[in-house]
Amino acid sequence: MVETNEKRKIAVVGVGVIGASWVAYFLAHGFDVAATDPAEGAERQLRTLVDRFWPALERMGLKEGASRDRLRFYQSVAETVAGAYLVQENGPERHDIKRALIAEIDAFAPPDALIATSSSGIVISDIQDAAKRPERVLLGHPFNPPHLIPLVEVIGGRLTSEDAISRAMDFYNSIGKRAIHIRKEVKGHVANRLQAALWREAFYLVKEGVVSVSDLDTAIASGPGLRWALLGPFMNLELSGGTGGIAHMLEHLGPPIDSWWKDLGDVTIDHELITQLAQGVQEELGARDIVAVQAERDDVLLSLLALKEKSSGL
Ligand SMILES: NC(=O)c1ccc[n+]([C@@H]2O[C@H](COP(=O)([O-])OP(=O)(O)OC[C@H]3O[C@@H](n4cnc5c(N)ncnc54)[C@H](O)[C@@H]3O)[C@@H](O)[C@H]2O)c1
């Protein structure tokens, strides 16, 4: 938990799928949380979602002062961001809306408050100049759901200060997140680009009839996915290379990997492919209920997170 008083309040603007999950996470870490969202019934929906996420957060371990009573919902952005150490913006993924929200948050937040947007695809340099203090606007991109997945990608734009980046990194890391600093603005940031690269080949292999949807899912979930949850691709390559590490591994297997790269497929997400993939998933699900599958995934994920936390470096 962040201990100094000036860090007691976090503001969350926009509490849909991502914002509600952030709210629950910040509450579980002992902050006062102020939230706003113009949607009809947003406060009720937010409190329902926080209640739904709370048992998982209890299992992860509530931090000192954690309480759902510390959530305040306001009708205006101005009241929400007043006195906040950090504002996490989670409004709709639209350029014009993000610019307007950043301008409004900047006008009412304390001058040194950090303004982080969760945006999956918007480039900070394109929106930060809507603020009078653009140096404190940055990206704090979480992975869904933010109350469970530790990764946060931190990216500054052209006008973001080094100080804001380092304060944001420190903040997220201090509340149990694993923040990474992405040094250049690229479409989709880093983790989504990696997912997109895998999806392209997965979609291609299914489309070409090389493998079924179900077998492809098994290939990842019962194969390399198990290692990837523990170590990233580079450290796994280091291990695969034995005593010679990644250098030996790539000298040895580099040429075949090069030839696989040249053979990788390209695919367009059209209606036909969507139908094929959706049917494949239904066959894979069979009689299982998707809600039960999600609950079981989250249950095992919590156990895995607890094991990782106990390890010395995973
Ligand atoms: N869904 C994901 O998997 C995911 C993952 C990471 C990041 N993100 C990013 O998080 C952000 C939110 O995505 P989401 O999936 O939660 O969308 P969502 O549609 O569930 O939520 C958006 C919320 O913003 C609210 N809103 C609309 N106008 C607003 C305003 N002027 N001020 C405040 N709130 C306003 C809406 O009422 C809605 O509740 C997006 O930028 C998205 O790119 C999404």
The ligand as an SDF file (V2000), in Angstrom:
LIG
                    3D

 44 48  0  0  0  0  0  0  0  0999 V2000
  -12.2810   -4.0780  -22.3430 N   0  0  0  0  0  0  0  0  0  0  0  0
  -10.9920   -4.3850  -22.3550 C   0  0  0  0  0  0  0  0  0  0  0  0
  -10.5890   -5.5630  -22.4630 O   0  0  0  0  0  0  0  0  0  0  0  0
   -9.9600   -3.2980  -22.1800 C   0  0  0  0  0  0  0  0  0  0  0  0
   -8.6680   -3.6630  -21.7470 C   0  0  0  0  0  0  0  0  0  0  0  0
   -7.7280   -2.6460  -21.5010 C   0  0  0  0  0  0  0  0  0  0  0  0
   -8.0540   -1.3280  -21.7310 C   0  0  0  0  0  0  0  0  0  0  0  0
   -9.3160   -0.9960  -22.1910 N   0  0  0  0  0  0  0  0  0  0  0  0
   -9.6090    0.4310  -22.3880 C   0  0  0  0  0  0  0  0  0  0  0  0
  -10.3780    0.8760  -21.2930 O   0  0  0  0  0  0  0  0  0  0  0  0
  -11.2500    1.9320  -21.7170 C   0  0  0  0  0  0  0  0  0  0  0  0
  -12.6780    1.5790  -21.3250 C   0  0  0  0  0  0  0  0  0  0  0  0
  -13.0380    0.3770  -21.9840 O   0  0  0  0  0  0  0  0  0  0  0  0
  -14.2140   -0.5580  -21.4260 P   0  0  0  0  0  0  0  0  0  0  0  0
  -14.0340   -1.8790  -22.0740 O   0  0  0  0  0  0  0  0  0  0  0  0
  -14.3120   -0.4610  -19.9640 O   0  0  0  0  0  0  0  0  0  0  0  0
  -15.4870    0.1720  -22.0950 O   0  0  0  0  0  0  0  0  0  0  0  0
  -16.9720    0.2780  -21.5130 P   0  0  0  0  0  0  0  0  0  0  0  0
  -17.8160    0.6540  -22.6800 O   0  0  0  0  0  0  0  0  0  0  0  0
  -17.3220   -0.9430  -20.7330 O   0  0  0  0  0  0  0  0  0  0  0  0
  -16.8840    1.5100  -20.4960 O   0  0  0  0  0  0  0  0  0  0  0  0
  -16.7820    2.8450  -20.8930 C   0  0  0  0  0  0  0  0  0  0  0  0
  -17.5240    3.6570  -19.8460 C   0  0  0  0  0  0  0  0  0  0  0  0
  -17.2910    5.0340  -20.0730 O   0  0  0  0  0  0  0  0  0  0  0  0
  -18.4950    5.7070  -19.7360 C   0  0  0  0  0  0  0  0  0  0  0  0
  -18.5020    7.0520  -20.2900 N   0  0  0  0  0  0  0  0  0  0  0  0
  -19.0300    7.5140  -21.4420 C   0  0  0  0  0  0  0  0  0  0  0  0
  -18.8340    8.8460  -21.5660 N   0  0  0  0  0  0  0  0  0  0  0  0
  -18.1560    9.2290  -20.4400 C   0  0  0  0  0  0  0  0  0  0  0  0
  -17.7010   10.4700  -19.9420 C   0  0  0  0  0  0  0  0  0  0  0  0
  -17.8480   11.5920  -20.6620 N   0  0  0  0  0  0  0  0  0  0  0  0
  -17.0880   10.4950  -18.7460 N   0  0  0  0  0  0  0  0  0  0  0  0
  -16.9030    9.3690  -18.0180 C   0  0  0  0  0  0  0  0  0  0  0  0
  -17.3340    8.1660  -18.4410 N   0  0  0  0  0  0  0  0  0  0  0  0
  -17.9440    8.0990  -19.6400 C   0  0  0  0  0  0  0  0  0  0  0  0
  -19.5910    4.8100  -20.2650 C   0  0  0  0  0  0  0  0  0  0  0  0
  -20.8450    5.1160  -19.6620 O   0  0  0  0  0  0  0  0  0  0  0  0
  -19.0480    3.4390  -19.8810 C   0  0  0  0  0  0  0  0  0  0  0  0
  -19.4980    3.0410  -18.5990 O   0  0  0  0  0  0  0  0  0  0  0  0
  -11.0440    2.0880  -23.2080 C   0  0  0  0  0  0  0  0  0  0  0  0
  -10.1560    3.1530  -23.4590 O   0  0  0  0  0  0  0  0  0  0  0  0
  -10.4220    0.7680  -23.6160 C   0  0  0  0  0  0  0  0  0  0  0  0
   -9.5740    0.8800  -24.7410 O   0  0  0  0  0  0  0  0  0  0  0  0
  -10.2770   -1.9430  -22.4020 C   0  0  0  0  0  0  0  0  0  0  0  0
  1  2  1  0
  2  3  2  0
  2  4  1  0
  4  5  1  0
  4 44  2  0
  5  6  2  0
  6  7  1  0
  7  8  2  0
  8  9  1  0
  8 44  1  0
  9 10  1  0
  9 42  1  0
 10 11  1  0
 11 12  1  0
 11 40  1  0
 12 13  1  0
 13 14  1  0
 14 15  2  0
 14 16  1  0
 14 17  1  0
 17 18  1  0
 18 19  2  0
 18 20  1  0
 18 21  1  0
 21 22  1  0
 22 23  1  0
 23 24  1  0
 23 38  1  0
 24 25  1  0
 25 26  1  0
 25 36  1  0
 26 27  1  0
 26 35  1  0
 27 28  2  0
 28 29  1  0
 29 30  1  0
 29 35  2  0
 30 31  1  0
 30 32  2  0
 32 33  1  0
 33 34  2  0
 34 35  1  0
 36 37  1  0
 36 38  1  0
 38 39  1  0
 40 41  1  0
 40 42  1  0
 42 43  1  0
M  CHG  2   8   1  16  -1
M  END
$$$$
